[in-house]
Amino acid sequence: MNRLFYRYVSVGIVNTLIHWAVFAIIRHEFTNNQAICNFIGFGCAVTFSFFANAKFTFKRESTVKRYILFVGFLGMMSIVFGLIADTLNIQGLYTLISFSVFSLVCGFLYSKYVVFKEVTE
């Protein structure tokens, strides 16, 4: 594993804590719908993750285009995971774990090769 991935993982740990905490609070206090809980938890965590990864991990400028690419892809995936969990009646913890693993691996690759790709001129 390279240093870039380690930086991404360290941001991801904080991001995951934010996501899980918000998911649990929304689910406990407001709704049992995991698609909604996962999306709101994701929304709170992804903003932190985007800016931290732009500055700390990839050392790239935070632009609106990059933010939309980052949030759009991972946001759609969070909804898909929540909908699958609701359809299959999967417990919330498993939804969080599976989405966290997915977003760690696929999110890193997507960020590195699409969102924060170094542009050569």
Backbone as XML, in Angstrom:
<?xml version="1.0"?>
<chain id="A" units="angstrom">
  <residue number="1" name="MET">
    <atom name="N" x="0.844" y="-1.189" z="0.000"/>
    <atom name="CA" x="0.000" y="0.000" z="0.000"/>
    <atom name="C" x="0.883" y="1.245" z="0.000"/>
  </residue>
  <residue number="2" name="ASN">
    <atom name="N" x="0.451" y="2.226" z="-0.724"/>
    <atom name="CA" x="1.258" y="3.429" z="-0.768"/>
    <atom name="C" x="0.760" y="4.486" z="0.214"/>
  </residue>
  <residue number="3" name="ARG">
    <atom name="N" x="1.540" y="5.545" z="0.345"/>
    <atom name="CA" x="1.232" y="6.606" z="1.303"/>
    <atom name="C" x="-0.092" y="7.301" z="0.982"/>
  </residue>
  <residue number="4" name="LEU">
    <atom name="N" x="-0.387" y="7.424" z="-0.293"/>
    <atom name="CA" x="-1.629" y="8.068" z="-0.699"/>
    <atom name="C" x="-2.839" y="7.319" z="-0.142"/>
  </residue>
  <residue number="5" name="PHE">
    <atom name="N" x="-2.793" y="6.000" z="-0.242"/>
    <atom name="CA" x="-3.899" y="5.196" z="0.267"/>
    <atom name="C" x="-3.987" y="5.298" z="1.792"/>
  </residue>
  <residue number="6" name="TYR">
    <atom name="N" x="-2.848" y="5.320" z="2.476"/>
    <atom name="CA" x="-2.866" y="5.476" z="3.937"/>
    <atom name="C" x="-3.497" y="6.804" z="4.350"/>
  </residue>
  <residue number="7" name="ARG">
    <atom name="N" x="-3.202" y="7.864" z="3.623"/>
    <atom name="CA" x="-3.824" y="9.154" z="3.915"/>
    <atom name="C" x="-5.331" y="9.078" z="3.688"/>
  </residue>
  <residue number="8" name="TYR">
    <atom name="N" x="-5.722" y="8.433" z="2.598"/>
    <atom name="CA" x="-7.136" y="8.275" z="2.291"/>
    <atom name="C" x="-7.839" y="7.482" z="3.403"/>
  </residue>
  <residue number="9" name="VAL">
    <atom name="N" x="-7.191" y="6.442" z="3.888"/>
    <atom name="CA" x="-7.756" y="5.625" z="4.967"/>
    <atom name="C" x="-7.907" y="6.446" z="6.241"/>
  </residue>
  <residue number="10" name="SER">
    <atom name="N" x="-6.922" y="7.272" z="6.569"/>
    <atom name="CA" x="-7.017" y="8.060" z="7.803"/>
    <atom name="C" x="-8.169" y="9.061" z="7.731"/>
  </residue>
  <residue number="11" name="VAL">
    <atom name="N" x="-8.367" y="9.681" z="6.579"/>
    <atom name="CA" x="-9.528" y="10.557" z="6.395"/>
    <atom name="C" x="-10.803" y="9.712" z="6.459"/>
  </residue>
  <residue number="12" name="GLY">
    <atom name="N" x="-10.740" y="8.527" z="5.882"/>
    <atom name="CA" x="-11.887" y="7.630" z="5.861"/>
    <atom name="C" x="-12.341" y="7.176" z="7.239"/>
  </residue>
  <residue number="13" name="ILE">
    <atom name="N" x="-11.416" y="7.041" z="8.158"/>
    <atom name="CA" x="-11.780" y="6.647" z="9.532"/>
    <atom name="C" x="-12.660" y="7.721" z="10.165"/>
  </residue>
  <residue number="14" name="VAL">
    <atom name="N" x="-12.238" y="8.972" z="10.061"/>
    <atom name="CA" x="-13.037" y="10.067" z="10.611"/>
    <atom name="C" x="-14.362" y="10.177" z="9.861"/>
  </residue>
  <residue number="15" name="ASN">
    <atom name="N" x="-14.298" y="10.064" z="8.544"/>
    <atom name="CA" x="-15.488" y="10.106" z="7.707"/>
    <atom name="C" x="-16.484" y="9.020" z="8.129"/>
  </residue>
  <residue number="16" name="THR">
    <atom name="N" x="-15.993" y="7.826" z="8.375"/>
    <atom name="CA" x="-16.848" y="6.708" z="8.776"/>
    <atom name="C" x="-17.502" y="6.980" z="10.126"/>
  </residue>
  <residue number="17" name="LEU">
    <atom name="N" x="-16.753" y="7.508" z="11.060"/>
    <atom name="CA" x="-17.323" y="7.838" z="12.378"/>
    <atom name="C" x="-18.452" y="8.859" z="12.249"/>
  </residue>
  <residue number="18" name="ILE">
    <atom name="N" x="-18.240" y="9.862" z="11.413"/>
    <atom name="CA" x="-19.283" y="10.861" z="11.180"/>
    <atom name="C" x="-20.511" y="10.196" z="10.554"/>
  </residue>
  <residue number="19" name="HIS">
    <atom name="N" x="-20.294" y="9.401" z="9.514"/>
    <atom name="CA" x="-21.394" y="8.732" z="8.804"/>
    <atom name="C" x="-22.190" y="7.847" z="9.754"/>
  </residue>
  <residue number="20" name="TRP">
    <atom name="N" x="-21.496" y="7.008" z="10.502"/>
    <atom name="CA" x="-22.171" y="6.055" z="11.389"/>
    <atom name="C" x="-22.943" y="6.774" z="12.490"/>
  </residue>
  <residue number="21" name="ALA">
    <atom name="N" x="-22.353" y="7.812" z="13.059"/>
    <atom name="CA" x="-23.022" y="8.541" z="14.143"/>
    <atom name="C" x="-24.303" y="9.205" z="13.647"/>
  </residue>
  <residue number="22" name="VAL">
    <atom name="N" x="-24.235" y="9.859" z="12.509"/>
    <atom name="CA" x="-25.418" y="10.524" z="11.960"/>
    <atom name="C" x="-26.474" y="9.489" z="11.571"/>
  </residue>
  <residue number="23" name="PHE">
    <atom name="N" x="-26.060" y="8.387" z="10.926"/>
    <atom name="CA" x="-26.980" y="7.308" z="10.568"/>
    <atom name="C" x="-27.739" y="6.845" z="11.819"/>
  </residue>
  <residue number="24" name="ALA">
    <atom name="N" x="-27.014" y="6.571" z="12.901"/>
    <atom name="CA" x="-27.630" y="6.058" z="14.126"/>
    <atom name="C" x="-28.587" y="7.077" z="14.744"/>
  </residue>
  <residue number="25" name="ILE">
    <atom name="N" x="-28.190" y="8.325" z="14.767"/>
    <atom name="CA" x="-29.045" y="9.360" z="15.353"/>
    <atom name="C" x="-30.325" y="9.525" z="14.542"/>
  </residue>
  <residue number="26" name="ILE">
    <atom name="N" x="-30.204" y="9.615" z="13.228"/>
    <atom name="CA" x="-31.385" y="9.789" z="12.373"/>
    <atom name="C" x="-32.303" y="8.572" z="12.497"/>
  </residue>
  <residue number="27" name="ARG">
    <atom name="N" x="-31.718" y="7.388" z="12.489"/>
    <atom name="CA" x="-32.533" y="6.163" z="12.560"/>
    <atom name="C" x="-33.233" y="6.046" z="13.909"/>
  </residue>
  <residue number="28" name="HIS">
    <atom name="N" x="-32.548" y="6.394" z="14.973"/>
    <atom name="CA" x="-33.112" y="6.277" z="16.311"/>
    <atom name="C" x="-34.149" y="7.356" z="16.595"/>
  </residue>
  <residue number="29" name="GLU">
    <atom name="N" x="-33.896" y="8.569" z="16.126"/>
    <atom name="CA" x="-34.747" y="9.697" z="16.486"/>
    <atom name="C" x="-35.848" y="10.032" z="15.477"/>
  </residue>
  <residue number="30" name="PHE">
    <atom name="N" x="-35.635" y="9.698" z="14.182"/>
    <atom name="CA" x="-36.554" y="10.217" z="13.167"/>
    <atom name="C" x="-37.221" y="9.178" z="12.279"/>
  </residue>
  <residue number="31" name="THR">
    <atom name="N" x="-36.455" y="8.245" z="11.731"/>
    <atom name="CA" x="-37.049" y="7.306" z="10.778"/>
    <atom name="C" x="-36.285" y="5.995" z="10.776"/>
  </residue>
  <residue number="32" name="ASN">
    <atom name="N" x="-36.978" y="4.924" z="10.459"/>
    <atom name="CA" x="-36.361" y="3.609" z="10.359"/>
    <atom name="C" x="-35.924" y="3.302" z="8.926"/>
  </residue>
  <residue number="33" name="ASN">
    <atom name="N" x="-36.198" y="4.204" z="8.001"/>
    <atom name="CA" x="-35.870" y="4.016" z="6.587"/>
    <atom name="C" x="-34.358" y="4.147" z="6.383"/>
  </residue>
  <residue number="34" name="GLN">
    <atom name="N" x="-33.710" y="3.013" z="6.066"/>
    <atom name="CA" x="-32.254" y="3.009" z="5.949"/>
    <atom name="C" x="-31.739" y="3.789" z="4.742"/>
  </residue>
  <residue number="35" name="ALA">
    <atom name="N" x="-32.512" y="3.850" z="3.691"/>
    <atom name="CA" x="-32.078" y="4.632" z="2.530"/>
    <atom name="C" x="-31.924" y="6.102" z="2.931"/>
  </residue>
  <residue number="36" name="ILE">
    <atom name="N" x="-32.887" y="6.616" z="3.665"/>
    <atom name="CA" x="-32.829" y="8.005" z="4.122"/>
    <atom name="C" x="-31.699" y="8.184" z="5.131"/>
  </residue>
  <residue number="37" name="CYS">
    <atom name="N" x="-31.607" y="7.285" z="6.097"/>
    <atom name="CA" x="-30.554" y="7.383" z="7.125"/>
    <atom name="C" x="-29.162" y="7.327" z="6.508"/>
  </residue>
  <residue number="38" name="ASN">
    <atom name="N" x="-28.978" y="6.415" z="5.570"/>
    <atom name="CA" x="-27.674" y="6.260" z="4.941"/>
    <atom name="C" x="-27.333" y="7.488" z="4.102"/>
  </residue>
  <residue number="39" name="PHE">
    <atom name="N" x="-28.307" y="8.030" z="3.403"/>
    <atom name="CA" x="-28.056" y="9.192" z="2.568"/>
    <atom name="C" x="-27.730" y="10.425" z="3.412"/>
  </residue>
  <residue number="40" name="ILE">
    <atom name="N" x="-28.457" y="10.657" z="4.495"/>
    <atom name="CA" x="-28.193" y="11.809" z="5.359"/>
    <atom name="C" x="-26.837" y="11.659" z="6.052"/>
  </residue>
  <residue number="41" name="GLY">
    <atom name="N" x="-26.564" y="10.455" z="6.565"/>
    <atom name="CA" x="-25.257" y="10.210" z="7.188"/>
    <atom name="C" x="-24.128" y="10.423" z="6.199"/>
  </residue>
  <residue number="42" name="PHE">
    <atom name="N" x="-24.333" y="9.916" z="5.010"/>
    <atom name="CA" x="-23.355" y="10.101" z="3.944"/>
    <atom name="C" x="-23.177" y="11.586" z="3.633"/>
  </residue>
  <residue number="43" name="GLY">
    <atom name="N" x="-24.278" y="12.309" z="3.512"/>
    <atom name="CA" x="-24.206" y="13.730" z="3.166"/>
    <atom name="C" x="-23.389" y="14.542" z="4.148"/>
  </residue>
  <residue number="44" name="CYS">
    <atom name="N" x="-23.527" y="14.233" z="5.419"/>
    <atom name="CA" x="-22.745" y="14.938" z="6.436"/>
    <atom name="C" x="-21.267" y="14.571" z="6.346"/>
  </residue>
  <residue number="45" name="ALA">
    <atom name="N" x="-20.993" y="13.306" z="6.179"/>
    <atom name="CA" x="-19.606" y="12.833" z="6.176"/>
    <atom name="C" x="-18.868" y="13.165" z="4.880"/>
  </residue>
  <residue number="46" name="VAL">
    <atom name="N" x="-19.579" y="13.155" z="3.762"/>
    <atom name="CA" x="-18.910" y="13.324" z="2.472"/>
    <atom name="C" x="-18.323" y="14.722" z="2.302"/>
  </residue>
  <residue number="47" name="THR">
    <atom name="N" x="-18.957" y="15.714" z="2.867"/>
    <atom name="CA" x="-18.421" y="17.063" z="2.747"/>
    <atom name="C" x="-17.089" y="17.155" z="3.477"/>
  </residue>
  <residue number="48" name="PHE">
    <atom name="N" x="-17.035" y="16.619" z="4.690"/>
    <atom name="CA" x="-15.759" y="16.566" z="5.395"/>
    <atom name="C" x="-14.734" y="15.801" z="4.576"/>
  </residue>
  <residue number="49" name="SER">
    <atom name="N" x="-15.127" y="14.640" z="4.089"/>
    <atom name="CA" x="-14.223" y="13.764" z="3.353"/>
    <atom name="C" x="-13.677" y="14.443" z="2.093"/>
  </residue>
  <residue number="50" name="PHE">
    <atom name="N" x="-14.545" y="15.121" z="1.357"/>
    <atom name="CA" x="-14.106" y="15.774" z="0.126"/>
    <atom name="C" x="-13.017" y="16.799" z="0.406"/>
  </residue>
  <residue number="51" name="PHE">
    <atom name="N" x="-13.276" y="17.704" z="1.332"/>
    <atom name="CA" x="-12.309" y="18.775" z="1.598"/>
    <atom name="C" x="-11.029" y="18.236" z="2.235"/>
  </residue>
  <residue number="52" name="ALA">
    <atom name="N" x="-11.148" y="17.263" z="3.124"/>
    <atom name="CA" x="-9.957" y="16.675" z="3.750"/>
    <atom name="C" x="-9.117" y="15.925" z="2.720"/>
  </residue>
  <residue number="53" name="ASN">
    <atom name="N" x="-9.766" y="15.169" z="1.850"/>
    <atom name="CA" x="-9.015" y="14.433" z="0.823"/>
    <atom name="C" x="-8.409" y="15.362" z="-0.222"/>
  </residue>
  <residue number="54" name="ALA">
    <atom name="N" x="-9.121" y="16.414" z="-0.586"/>
    <atom name="CA" x="-8.569" y="17.366" z="-1.550"/>
    <atom name="C" x="-7.279" y="17.974" z="-1.004"/>
  </residue>
  <residue number="55" name="LYS">
    <atom name="N" x="-7.313" y="18.389" z="0.247"/>
    <atom name="CA" x="-6.155" y="19.078" z="0.836"/>
    <atom name="C" x="-5.079" y="18.109" z="1.324"/>
  </residue>
  <residue number="56" name="PHE">
    <atom name="N" x="-5.465" y="17.125" z="2.091"/>
    <atom name="CA" x="-4.520" y="16.255" z="2.783"/>
    <atom name="C" x="-4.042" y="15.081" z="1.931"/>
  </residue>
  <residue number="57" name="THR">
    <atom name="N" x="-4.952" y="14.422" z="1.244"/>
    <atom name="CA" x="-4.603" y="13.202" z="0.515"/>
    <atom name="C" x="-4.061" y="13.488" z="-0.878"/>
  </residue>
  <residue number="58" name="PHE">
    <atom name="N" x="-4.839" y="14.212" z="-1.676"/>
    <atom name="CA" x="-4.479" y="14.388" z="-3.080"/>
    <atom name="C" x="-3.807" y="15.726" z="-3.389"/>
  </residue>
  <residue number="59" name="LYS">
    <atom name="N" x="-3.849" y="16.648" z="-2.411"/>
    <atom name="CA" x="-3.238" y="17.968" z="-2.576"/>
    <atom name="C" x="-3.695" y="18.655" z="-3.872"/>
  </residue>
  <residue number="60" name="ARG">
    <atom name="N" x="-5.007" y="18.694" z="-4.040"/>
    <atom name="CA" x="-5.620" y="19.312" z="-5.211"/>
    <atom name="C" x="-6.586" y="20.407" z="-4.744"/>
  </residue>
  <residue number="61" name="GLU">
    <atom name="N" x="-6.902" y="21.278" z="-5.667"/>
    <atom name="CA" x="-7.844" y="22.349" z="-5.382"/>
    <atom name="C" x="-9.247" y="21.775" z="-5.216"/>
  </residue>
  <residue number="62" name="SER">
    <atom name="N" x="-9.996" y="22.332" z="-4.273"/>
    <atom name="CA" x="-11.399" y="21.945" z="-4.057"/>
    <atom name="C" x="-12.260" y="22.780" z="-4.992"/>
  </residue>
  <residue number="63" name="THR">
    <atom name="N" x="-12.779" y="22.151" z="-6.036"/>
    <atom name="CA" x="-13.627" y="22.867" z="-6.983"/>
    <atom name="C" x="-15.053" y="22.326" z="-6.922"/>
  </residue>
  <residue number="64" name="VAL">
    <atom name="N" x="-15.965" y="23.109" z="-7.430"/>
    <atom name="CA" x="-17.367" y="22.689" z="-7.469"/>
    <atom name="C" x="-17.513" y="21.435" z="-8.332"/>
  </residue>
  <residue number="65" name="LYS">
    <atom name="N" x="-16.836" y="21.403" z="-9.466"/>
    <atom name="CA" x="-16.916" y="20.242" z="-10.354"/>
    <atom name="C" x="-16.443" y="18.980" z="-9.638"/>
  </residue>
  <residue number="66" name="ARG">
    <atom name="N" x="-15.318" y="19.068" z="-8.953"/>
    <atom name="CA" x="-14.807" y="17.907" z="-8.220"/>
    <atom name="C" x="-15.765" y="17.493" z="-7.110"/>
  </residue>
  <residue number="67" name="TYR">
    <atom name="N" x="-16.330" y="18.464" z="-6.416"/>
    <atom name="CA" x="-17.271" y="18.159" z="-5.342"/>
    <atom name="C" x="-18.487" y="17.415" z="-5.898"/>
  </residue>
  <residue number="68" name="ILE">
    <atom name="N" x="-19.019" y="17.895" z="-7.014"/>
    <atom name="CA" x="-20.189" y="17.252" z="-7.625"/>
    <atom name="C" x="-19.856" y="15.830" z="-8.073"/>
  </residue>
  <residue number="69" name="LEU">
    <atom name="N" x="-18.680" y="15.644" z="-8.681"/>
    <atom name="CA" x="-18.266" y="14.300" z="-9.099"/>
    <atom name="C" x="-18.160" y="13.360" z="-7.893"/>
  </residue>
  <residue number="70" name="PHE">
    <atom name="N" x="-17.523" y="13.828" z="-6.842"/>
    <atom name="CA" x="-17.300" y="13.033" z="-5.635"/>
    <atom name="C" x="-18.616" y="12.685" z="-4.949"/>
  </residue>
  <residue number="71" name="VAL">
    <atom name="N" x="-19.397" y="13.707" z="-4.688"/>
    <atom name="CA" x="-20.667" y="13.514" z="-3.978"/>
    <atom name="C" x="-21.674" y="12.748" z="-4.831"/>
  </residue>
  <residue number="72" name="GLY">
    <atom name="N" x="-21.712" y="13.055" z="-6.116"/>
    <atom name="CA" x="-22.674" y="12.391" z="-7.004"/>
    <atom name="C" x="-22.496" y="10.890" z="-7.047"/>
  </residue>
  <residue number="73" name="PHE">
    <atom name="N" x="-21.268" y="10.446" z="-7.275"/>
    <atom name="CA" x="-21.001" y="9.010" z="-7.359"/>
    <atom name="C" x="-21.266" y="8.310" z="-6.026"/>
  </residue>
  <residue number="74" name="LEU">
    <atom name="N" x="-20.643" y="8.798" z="-4.969"/>
    <atom name="CA" x="-20.802" y="8.130" z="-3.675"/>
    <atom name="C" x="-22.219" y="8.302" z="-3.118"/>
  </residue>
  <residue number="75" name="GLY">
    <atom name="N" x="-22.871" y="9.425" z="-3.430"/>
    <atom name="CA" x="-24.253" y="9.630" z="-2.989"/>
    <atom name="C" x="-25.207" y="8.622" z="-3.609"/>
  </residue>
  <residue number="76" name="MET">
    <atom name="N" x="-25.040" y="8.392" z="-4.905"/>
    <atom name="CA" x="-25.879" y="7.390" z="-5.566"/>
    <atom name="C" x="-25.631" y="6.008" z="-4.969"/>
  </residue>
  <residue number="77" name="MET">
    <atom name="N" x="-24.386" y="5.702" z="-4.680"/>
    <atom name="CA" x="-24.076" y="4.401" z="-4.092"/>
    <atom name="C" x="-24.664" y="4.266" z="-2.691"/>
  </residue>
  <residue number="78" name="SER">
    <atom name="N" x="-24.668" y="5.345" z="-1.906"/>
    <atom name="CA" x="-25.256" y="5.266" z="-0.558"/>
    <atom name="C" x="-26.749" y="4.993" z="-0.640"/>
  </residue>
  <residue number="79" name="ILE">
    <atom name="N" x="-27.426" y="5.598" z="-1.603"/>
    <atom name="CA" x="-28.857" y="5.353" z="-1.790"/>
    <atom name="C" x="-29.100" y="3.912" z="-2.219"/>
  </residue>
  <residue number="80" name="VAL">
    <atom name="N" x="-28.295" y="3.437" z="-3.155"/>
    <atom name="CA" x="-28.434" y="2.051" z="-3.625"/>
    <atom name="C" x="-28.253" y="1.073" z="-2.469"/>
  </residue>
  <residue number="81" name="PHE">
    <atom name="N" x="-27.221" y="1.278" z="-1.651"/>
    <atom name="CA" x="-26.996" y="0.381" z="-0.509"/>
    <atom name="C" x="-28.170" y="0.430" z="0.457"/>
  </residue>
  <residue number="82" name="GLY">
    <atom name="N" x="-28.692" y="1.628" z="0.716"/>
    <atom name="CA" x="-29.846" y="1.753" z="1.615"/>
    <atom name="C" x="-31.098" y="1.083" z="1.064"/>
  </residue>
  <residue number="83" name="LEU">
    <atom name="N" x="-31.345" y="1.254" z="-0.226"/>
    <atom name="CA" x="-32.517" y="0.628" z="-0.852"/>
    <atom name="C" x="-32.414" y="-0.893" z="-0.828"/>
  </residue>
  <residue number="84" name="ILE">
    <atom name="N" x="-31.228" y="-1.402" z="-1.118"/>
    <atom name="CA" x="-31.022" y="-2.860" z="-1.061"/>
    <atom name="C" x="-31.256" y="-3.366" z="0.357"/>
  </residue>
  <residue number="85" name="ALA">
    <atom name="N" x="-30.726" y="-2.641" z="1.335"/>
    <atom name="CA" x="-30.889" y="-3.054" z="2.740"/>
    <atom name="C" x="-32.364" y="-3.043" z="3.142"/>
  </residue>
  <residue number="86" name="ASP">
    <atom name="N" x="-33.086" y="-2.006" z="2.730"/>
    <atom name="CA" x="-34.513" y="-1.948" z="3.052"/>
    <atom name="C" x="-35.284" y="-3.067" z="2.363"/>
  </residue>
  <residue number="87" name="THR">
    <atom name="N" x="-34.970" y="-3.330" z="1.112"/>
    <atom name="CA" x="-35.656" y="-4.377" z="0.348"/>
    <atom name="C" x="-35.412" y="-5.760" z="0.948"/>
  </residue>
  <residue number="88" name="LEU">
    <atom name="N" x="-34.166" y="-6.012" z="1.344"/>
    <atom name="CA" x="-33.802" y="-7.319" z="1.893"/>
    <atom name="C" x="-33.943" y="-7.393" z="3.410"/>
  </residue>
  <residue number="89" name="ASN">
    <atom name="N" x="-34.398" y="-6.294" z="4.021"/>
    <atom name="CA" x="-34.571" y="-6.217" z="5.474"/>
    <atom name="C" x="-33.272" y="-6.531" z="6.222"/>
  </residue>
  <residue number="90" name="ILE">
    <atom name="N" x="-32.199" y="-5.923" z="5.771"/>
    <atom name="CA" x="-30.876" y="-6.108" z="6.377"/>
    <atom name="C" x="-30.726" y="-5.138" z="7.539"/>
  </residue>
  <residue number="91" name="GLN">
    <atom name="N" x="-30.101" y="-5.582" z="8.599"/>
    <atom name="CA" x="-29.869" y="-4.731" z="9.769"/>
    <atom name="C" x="-28.973" y="-3.554" z="9.412"/>
  </residue>
  <residue number="92" name="GLY">
    <atom name="N" x="-29.204" y="-2.425" z="10.079"/>
    <atom name="CA" x="-28.464" y="-1.202" z="9.811"/>
    <atom name="C" x="-26.962" y="-1.334" z="9.924"/>
  </residue>
  <residue number="93" name="LEU">
    <atom name="N" x="-26.490" y="-2.094" z="10.900"/>
    <atom name="CA" x="-25.050" y="-2.252" z="11.079"/>
    <atom name="C" x="-24.409" y="-2.871" z="9.837"/>
  </residue>
  <residue number="94" name="TYR">
    <atom name="N" x="-25.069" y="-3.849" z="9.247"/>
    <atom name="CA" x="-24.528" y="-4.490" z="8.048"/>
    <atom name="C" x="-24.537" y="-3.539" z="6.844"/>
  </residue>
  <residue number="95" name="THR">
    <atom name="N" x="-25.553" y="-2.684" z="6.803"/>
    <atom name="CA" x="-25.607" y="-1.672" z="5.753"/>
    <atom name="C" x="-24.411" y="-0.735" z="5.877"/>
  </residue>
  <residue number="96" name="LEU">
    <atom name="N" x="-24.156" y="-0.283" z="7.088"/>
    <atom name="CA" x="-23.037" y="0.628" z="7.317"/>
    <atom name="C" x="-21.697" y="-0.021" z="7.006"/>
  </residue>
  <residue number="97" name="ILE">
    <atom name="N" x="-21.518" y="-1.248" z="7.446"/>
    <atom name="CA" x="-20.245" y="-1.946" z="7.209"/>
    <atom name="C" x="-20.025" y="-2.155" z="5.707"/>
  </residue>
  <residue number="98" name="SER">
    <atom name="N" x="-21.032" y="-2.652" z="5.023"/>
    <atom name="CA" x="-20.859" y="-2.932" z="3.591"/>
    <atom name="C" x="-20.622" y="-1.648" z="2.795"/>
  </residue>
  <residue number="99" name="PHE">
    <atom name="N" x="-21.340" y="-0.581" z="3.114"/>
    <atom name="CA" x="-21.122" y="0.673" z="2.397"/>
    <atom name="C" x="-19.751" y="1.257" z="2.736"/>
  </residue>
  <residue number="100" name="SER">
    <atom name="N" x="-19.323" y="1.119" z="3.962"/>
    <atom name="CA" x="-18.013" y="1.649" z="4.357"/>
    <atom name="C" x="-16.885" y="0.942" z="3.615"/>
  </residue>
  <residue number="101" name="VAL">
    <atom name="N" x="-16.974" y="-0.366" z="3.492"/>
    <atom name="CA" x="-15.951" y="-1.124" z="2.746"/>
    <atom name="C" x="-15.978" y="-0.724" z="1.274"/>
  </residue>
  <residue number="102" name="PHE">
    <atom name="N" x="-17.176" y="-0.659" z="0.710"/>
    <atom name="CA" x="-17.306" y="-0.256" z="-0.688"/>
    <atom name="C" x="-16.714" y="1.131" z="-0.917"/>
  </residue>
  <residue number="103" name="SER">
    <atom name="N" x="-17.093" y="2.091" z="-0.068"/>
    <atom name="CA" x="-16.648" y="3.462" z="-0.293"/>
    <atom name="C" x="-15.158" y="3.621" z="-0.041"/>
  </residue>
  <residue number="104" name="LEU">
    <atom name="N" x="-14.573" y="2.783" z="0.795"/>
    <atom name="CA" x="-13.129" y="2.843" z="1.013"/>
    <atom name="C" x="-12.386" y="2.442" z="-0.257"/>
  </residue>
  <residue number="105" name="VAL">
    <atom name="N" x="-12.730" y="1.300" z="-0.800"/>
    <atom name="CA" x="-12.010" y="0.776" z="-1.971"/>
    <atom name="C" x="-12.412" y="1.510" z="-3.248"/>
  </residue>
  <residue number="106" name="CYS">
    <atom name="N" x="-13.689" y="1.496" z="-3.566"/>
    <atom name="CA" x="-14.147" y="2.118" z="-4.813"/>
    <atom name="C" x="-14.033" y="3.641" z="-4.753"/>
  </residue>
  <residue number="107" name="GLY">
    <atom name="N" x="-14.277" y="4.209" z="-3.583"/>
    <atom name="CA" x="-14.146" y="5.656" z="-3.428"/>
    <atom name="C" x="-12.716" y="6.123" z="-3.639"/>
  </residue>
  <residue number="108" name="PHE">
    <atom name="N" x="-11.748" y="5.359" z="-3.141"/>
    <atom name="CA" x="-10.343" y="5.710" z="-3.357"/>
    <atom name="C" x="-10.002" y="5.670" z="-4.840"/>
  </residue>
  <residue number="109" name="LEU">
    <atom name="N" x="-10.359" y="4.595" z="-5.505"/>
    <atom name="CA" x="-10.048" y="4.458" z="-6.931"/>
    <atom name="C" x="-10.737" y="5.544" z="-7.755"/>
  </residue>
  <residue number="110" name="TYR">
    <atom name="N" x="-11.988" y="5.793" z="-7.461"/>
    <atom name="CA" x="-12.732" y="6.833" z="-8.170"/>
    <atom name="C" x="-12.115" y="8.212" z="-7.911"/>
  </residue>
  <residue number="111" name="SER">
    <atom name="N" x="-11.748" y="8.475" z="-6.674"/>
    <atom name="CA" x="-11.134" y="9.760" z="-6.328"/>
    <atom name="C" x="-9.793" y="9.936" z="-7.028"/>
  </residue>
  <residue number="112" name="LYS">
    <atom name="N" x="-8.992" y="8.910" z="-6.983"/>
    <atom name="CA" x="-7.644" y="8.996" z="-7.557"/>
    <atom name="C" x="-7.673" y="9.153" z="-9.077"/>
  </residue>
  <residue number="113" name="TYR">
    <atom name="N" x="-8.508" y="8.371" z="-9.739"/>
    <atom name="CA" x="-8.486" y="8.332" z="-11.202"/>
    <atom name="C" x="-9.517" y="9.220" z="-11.895"/>
  </residue>
  <residue number="114" name="VAL">
    <atom name="N" x="-10.475" y="9.748" z="-11.135"/>
    <atom name="CA" x="-11.489" y="10.599" z="-11.758"/>
    <atom name="C" x="-11.524" y="11.987" z="-11.095"/>
  </residue>
  <residue number="115" name="VAL">
    <atom name="N" x="-11.884" y="12.034" z="-9.820"/>
    <atom name="CA" x="-12.123" y="13.313" z="-9.152"/>
    <atom name="C" x="-10.853" y="14.148" z="-9.012"/>
  </residue>
  <residue number="116" name="PHE">
    <atom name="N" x="-9.795" y="13.539" z="-8.481"/>
    <atom name="CA" x="-8.567" y="14.288" z="-8.213"/>
    <atom name="C" x="-7.434" y="13.912" z="-9.164"/>
  </residue>
  <residue number="117" name="LYS">
    <atom name="N" x="-7.802" y="13.407" z="-10.304"/>
    <atom name="CA" x="-6.810" y="12.998" z="-11.310"/>
    <atom name="C" x="-5.909" y="14.187" z="-11.650"/>
  </residue>
  <residue number="118" name="GLU">
    <atom name="N" x="-4.613" y="13.909" z="-11.683"/>
    <atom name="CA" x="-3.669" y="14.955" z="-12.047"/>
    <atom name="C" x="-3.768" y="15.193" z="-13.547"/>
  </residue>
  <residue number="119" name="VAL">
    <atom name="N" x="-4.026" y="16.424" z="-13.896"/>
    <atom name="CA" x="-4.173" y="16.778" z="-15.299"/>
    <atom name="C" x="-2.806" y="17.174" z="-15.848"/>
  </residue>
  <residue number="120" name="THR">
    <atom name="N" x="-2.409" y="16.497" z="-16.924"/>
    <atom name="CA" x="-1.150" y="16.841" z="-17.579"/>
    <atom name="C" x="-1.476" y="17.588" z="-18.856"/>
  </residue>
  <residue number="121" name="GLU">
    <atom name="N" x="-0.731" y="18.631" z="-19.084"/>
    <atom name="CA" x="-1.024" y="19.462" z="-20.250"/>
    <atom name="C" x="0.065" y="19.360" z="-21.268"/>
  </residue>
</chain>
